[in-house]
Amino acid sequence: MEQPKQKYSLKTILTFIVPSLIGLLLFMTPISYEDKLTIPIAVIAKSLQYLLADTATAVVTAVVVLMALATLLTKIIKPAFVTSSRFLNMLLNISPVWFAVRMLGAIFIVMTFFGIGPEAVRSSGTGGLVLNDLLPVLFSVFIFAGMLLPLLLNYGLLELFGTLLTKIMRPVFNLPGRSAIDCLASWLGDGSVGILLTSKQYEDKFYTQREAAVIGTTFSAVSITFSLVVISQVQLESYFVPFYLTVCLAGFLAAIIVPKLPPLCWKKDIFIDDTKRDPEDEKIPAGHNIFSLGLERALAKADNAGGVKSLLTEGVENAIDMVFGIIPVVMAIGTVALMLAEYTQVFTYLGMPFIPLLELLHIPEAEMASKTIVVGFADMFLPSILASSIESDMTRFVIAAMSVTQLIYMSEVGALLIGSKIPVNFFELFAIFILRTLVTLPIIAGVAHLIF
């Protein structure tokens, strides 16, 4: 049957156009800032970092400690104003595992900020790196991304693009069209923005468990800016264009292959409430083309969107949830991962099985290179730091590209995924990290042989 087309008022049309354009401008529009390509939301976040300057670490420390105390009091007293509030109960009344992680994050951040306790926890390569270099950035991004994400989510933009891009994303990646927006936000801005976008859409029943897990671990691409930092660290800036094209090729092929393998292929195609996606959702009804259907869905979404008060309420809740809920997790898990990398031989031993593969691929200095491969699971920047002492340009190129395409690192992306509602655990993330390594390494090595 032909589906009748709904008539919408000028107010509804403007409700779709104005917030969506502002969202596009803030999250999707590439701009040049300090000679680097970025997006406006990242510039706004950077401005807050500059404004806070030296007080940023004190603010973040206060946030983590306050969150730990509030969670502890909730566990002991169970105040009625917390248990009766959906939002506060979700934020403070957490499971024993997350309670332990939150407490550990508070202990680590106090030790690091005040310079007390074991050097292994608070050194510049472990807790100091997370507190001084990572958390102030996340704090700033979370505040503005959280406040402004409803502009992207609530006014029809994703309905329009999701419908238009389904014809590409579904056949190639078996994902909804709207997942392309998550990837673009990561690619132009920051991987953390893409994860936050994915997590929010999973909670709102736009992605199934499988789709959210695949998008979170596959499409939270590293920004162009960070890729430039990595290639600069290994002193190969003149190779940036072939380097970034190599990263894109390897990442594209990994996005097709890895989700077809366990553990991602084992994820269920059910929503957060255990319901299934209706196959009719992505079919084009009679009387519509793909654009008219996307536009109608966008306008229907805008028509049901709340007013300014609803936008502000949801934005504030998002920001609080991200800042208070995720930052303690990043401090705890990021510090532990970096301690393992810095003070144990765990990643050296884990890298040993890669030596024969590196030799098979004719990568020079294979033994040195093997030590950098698995250490990227702790932090994305560590492989390029270790690689700077390797003489071979080809090997440094391969390591730099590997560190970017591996995608999952516990000092940020991994901790964010574990801290979010996206259904992946630590061991699954490590398995996906290894799979991405095995898939992308031969591709990167092949390109490296063509270049060098």
N, C-alpha and C positions, 0 to 999 in steps of 0.2 A: 504493500500500500504506500501511496505517496504521503510523506509526512508533511503536515501543514507548517508553513513558516510563521514563526511568532513575530508579532509587531512589537518593537521596543521604542520607548520614548527617547527624546533628545537627552534627558537627564541620564538615562541608563547608558546611552552611547558615550556620553562624556565621562560617566563613571568608569567605563571600560578604557577609554582612550587616555585620559589625563594621568591617573595613577600608573597605568601600564607604561606610558612613555617615560615617566619619571623613573620607574623601576628599571626600564631598559637603559636609560641614561646612566643610572648609578651603578648597575651591576654588569652591563654588557658592552658599554661603549668604550673602545680602546682609546686612551689618551696618552700623550707624552708628558711625563713628569720627571724632572731631574734627569733628562736624557734616557729615560726608561719607559717601556710600554707598560701601562697598567690600566686600572679602571677607577672611576671617581670614588667608589666606596673605599678602595684601598688608600687613596690620597687623603680622604677624610679621617680614616683610622690613623694614618701616619701623622696627621696634624695633631690628633689627640696625644699620640706618643710624644711628639715634640713639646706639647703643652705640659704634660706630666713630667717629662725629662727624668731627673734623678728620683723623683718621688714615685715613679711607676712601680718599682719593685716593692716599695712599702705598701702601696695600695693593693697590689696583688697578694702580698703576704697577709694583709688584714682580711682580704676577701676569703682566702683559704682557711685561715684560723677561725674567722667568724662562722664560716660554713660548718667546720668541724664541731664547734661548740654548740651551734644550733641543732645539728644532727644528733649530737650526744644527748642534749637536753630533751629532744623529741623522743629518743629511744627510752629515756629514763622516766620522764614525766607524762608523755603523750598528751600535751595540752589540747583542749577541745578546739581552739581556734585553728590549730594545724590539722587535726584529724577531720574536721568538718569542711575544710577547704580542699577542693580537688587539686588545685595547683600546689599549695603548700604541702599537702600530704605526699604528693608525687615527688616533690623536691627534697623533703626532709625525712620522710618515713621510708627509708630505703632498705634493701635486703642486707643480710649480714656481710656478704662479700663486698658490696659497694661501700658499706659502712667502714669495713677494715681498710679499703683502698683510700677512702676520704680521710681517715685518721692518719694513715701513713703519709699521704700528701701533706697534711698539716705539720707532722713531725719533721719531714724533710725540709719544708719551706722555712720553718723556724730555725732549724740548724744551719741552713744555707744563708739566710738573711742575717743572722746574728754571728755567723762564723764560729759556731760551737759544735762539739761532737766530732766524729770521725772525718778525716780529710776526704775519704772515699765518697762520702755523701755530698759534701759541700764544695768540692774542688771546681775549678773553672771548666773542667771537661765533663762534669756530671751534673750535680744539682745547680751549680753556678751557671752552667750553660742553659739549663731549662728556665731558671728564674730570671736571669739577666737578659738573655737573648730571645727566648721564645714566648714566655708568658705575657710580657708587656705588649707584644705584637698581637697575640690571641685576644687579650683583654680588650684592646682597641677595636679589633675586627668584630669581636662578638657583640660589643655594645651597639655599633652602628648597623652591622649586618642583621642582628636580631631585631632591632627597632624597625628596620626598613624592608625586611624580607616580605612582609605582608603585601607590599606594593607589587611584588612579582607573583605572589601566590594567590591573592584574594580577588583580583579584579579582571580575570579572564585571559591574561597574557599566555599562561601555560596551556590553557584550553585551546587557544588559537594555534600556537606553535606545535603543541602536542599532536593535534589533529593533522596539521600540514606535514609534520616530519615522521608520522607513523609509517608512511610508505617507504621510508628509508631505514628507520631504526628497527622496525619489526622484522623485515626479511634479513637484514644484515646481522643484527645483534640480538634478535628476539626480545626487544625492549620497547616500551611505549615511546612515542615521539617526544614527549616532554623531557625525557632523560638527556636529550641533546642540549637542553638549556643548562642542566647541571654541569655537563662537561665544559660548555662554553664559559660558564662563570668561573670554573676552576682554571681553565686554560688562560683566560685573560687576567684573572685576579689572583685567586689563592685556592689551594686544594681544600682548605678548611671551609670556605664559603660553599663549595660544591657539596661537601659532606653534610653541612647544616641544612642545605636545601633538600638533599635526598632524605635525610632523617625526618624532616618536617613533613614531606610528602608521603613517606611511609606511614607516619602516625595518622595522617589525614586520609589514608586508604586510597592513595593514587598509585602506589607501588605494592606488589606482592612481596613476600619474604625473599623469594629468589631475585626479583628485580632490584629490590633495595640493596641486597648483598652484592649483586653483580655491579650495580652502578657505583656503590660506595667504594668497592675495591678495584674497580676497573676504569671508571670515568672521572675520578677525582684527580684529574691530570695536574701535573706540575706546571706552574705558571711560566711564561716566557722569561719573565724577570729572573726567577730563581735558576732557570736553565743557564742563563748568561753568567750568573754568579758561579755555578758549578764549573762551566768550561773555562772561566777565568782562573779558578783555583788551580786547575791543572795546566795553566799557561798555554792554552790552545785557542785563544780568542779569535784568531784569524780563521779558525775552522767552524765558527758558530753556525753558519748556514747549513753546511753538510751535516753538522752535529745535530741540529734541531730537526732537520728532515729525517735523519736516521732514527731519532727518538720518536717522531710521529709515525714512521713506518712500523717500527717495532711495537709501539703502543697499540696501533690499529690492529695488527695481526694478533697480539696478545688478547685484545678485547674480543676477538672472534673465537680464539682457541680456548683460553683458560676457563671461561664460563661453561664450556662443554665438558669439563673434567671435574672430578670430586675435589674439594667439598662443595663447590658452587652448584654443580648440577644436581646435588642431593637436596638442595633447598626446595621447600614446597612452594607451589604457585598459589599461595593463599595469603589473604590480607592479615593485618595485625589482629583482627577479631576472628580469624579462622574461616572467613567467608571466601568464596572464589570469585574471580573476575568473570563477568558476563561476556561471552564471546561476541555478543551483538554490539558491545560498546564501541568497537573499532570498525564496525561495518558502516558504510555510507548508505543512508536510507534513500529510497527513491525520491526524486524531486530536489536532491541536494548534489552539489559537487563538493570536493574536499575543502575548498575555501569557504563556501557558504555554510557548510556544517561546522567548521572551526569557528567561524564568526558567530554563528548562532549559539554555540556552546559558551563562547567567551562572553557574549551579552547576557546569557542566562546566569552565568556566574556573577557578573557585575550587578545584575538586577537583585541578586540575593545577598550581595556584600553589605556589611554593616556600614554605619557612618564613621565619622572621624573618631568618635569615642571608642568604637569597636576596634578600629585600626590601632589606636594608641594603646589600648588594653592588651591586645595580642602582641604588639611590638614590645611592650615593657616585659610581658611574661616571657617572650622568646629570649630577650636579652638577659633577664635574671637567670633563666634556666641554663643558658649557655655559660655565662660568667661564673655563676655559683655552682652549677652542676658539673661542668666539664673541666674547668681549670684545675681543681684538686686532683682529678684523675690523671690529667696530663703530667702534673708535677710528680705524682707517685710512680706511674708506669714509665714515664720518660727517664726519671732518675735511675730507677732499677735497671733499665735497659742499657743506659750509658755506663753504669757501674760495671755491668757484665762486660761491656766492650773495652772499658779502660783498664780494669784491674784483674780480669781473668783471661784464660786462654780459650774460653768457650767458642768464640767466633773464629779463632784460628783453626781449632779442631774441626768445626763445622765446615770451614772452607776447604779442608784437605781433599774431600771427594771431588772437588771441582778441578784439581790440578790436572788429572788425565784429560778432562774435557777441554781445558784451556790449551794443553799441549796438542791435542787432536786438531784444534782450530788454529794451531800455529801462532798462538799469542805469545810474544816474547815475555820473559821474566814471569813465567806462569806461577811459580811458587809465591812470589810477592803479590801477584794479582789475586791469587786465591784468598789471601787474608782479607782483602777488601770486599769480596763478594757478599759474604753473609753479614758482615758488620753493618751494611746498609739497613738491616732490619732494625738496628738500634737507632740510627739517625742517618738521614739521607746525605748529609754533608760529610760524614766520617770517611766514606770511601775516597772522595776526591782529596781530602786532607792527607790520607795515607798514600794516595797515588802520586802526590807531588814529589816524592822521593824516588819514583821509578823513572829510569832514563828513557825508555822507549816511548816515542810519541803515540804510536799505535796503541800500546797498552793503556796509556793514560786516557786516550780517546775512548777506548772500549769501557774502561772503568767508569768514566764520567757519564757516558750514555747509559750504562747499566744502572747506575745509582738513581738516575731519573726515571727509567722505565720500570724499575722494581716497585715504585709507587708507595708501598706500605712501609712506614718506619714508625717505631713505637714512641719516639720523642714528640710526634705530633699526630700524623694521620691515623696510625694504629690506635693510639690512646683516644683520639676523637671517636673513632668507629666503636671501640669498646664502651666508651662513655655514652654513646648515643643509643637509640632504640633499634638501630639496624641489627638484624639477628646474625652476628658473627662473634666468635670467641677468639681468644689468644692463639690457640693451636690451629684453628682454621686460617687465621691471618698469616701465621708462619708458613703453613702449607701453600697458601696462595702466593706468598712471597717467593717461595722456592720454585713453584710452577712458572711464575712470571720470569724468573731468572733463567730457567731452562729453555723457555720458549724464545725469549728475546736475545739471549747471549749469542746463538749461532747467527741470527739476523744482523746484529751489531758487528760481530766479528767479520762476517762476509762483506759488509759495507766498508769496514775499516781496511780490509785487504785491497779494496778498490781505490781507496783514497791514498793510502801510504805505500 
